[in-house]
Amino acid sequence: VTAFVLAIACALPVSAQQAAPETEAAHPASLAGDYHLEGVMETGSGLRLQDDGGFQWFFMYGALDLYAKGTWSRAGDGIDLVVTDLQFPPQVPEAKFDRMHLRIDGDELAPQWPWDMDAFRKGEVRGAYVREE
């Protein structure tokens, strides 16, 4: 059995042998889970980071409701959300974005907002996503 496993492992291309560590580094299981936004008045928002590198996100601020999904990966001091599908009201085109960075701050994810809108400023950190228990 050991010889069989070694033969299979040696037959795999080097890129396939290294894929697991890169995937774990890009999408650490320790970050996967459900989060909610705290520290921003009159705003409701949630984020689900999936083990497979996918995400789902919603944001409600006044009459504005946004929903996004896409992929996430480690980037610098945090993670980047790359949007593949964004639902936003057509009358508010400035709400559209394709990427958001969240800085890892202990057990929290601090969002750098991707737009200038009302009290939110592009690149500003405001509030934090806290993991659901």
Salt bridges, closest charged atoms under 4 A:
ASP34 OD1 - ARG48 NE 2.61
GLU38 OE2 - HIS36 NE2 2.77
ASP77 OD1 - HIS101 NE2 2.63
ASP80 OD2 - ARG99 NH1 3.44
ASP80 OD1 - HIS101 ND1 2.69
ASP105 OD2 - ARG103 NH2 3.68
GLU132 OE2 - HIS36 ND1 2.53
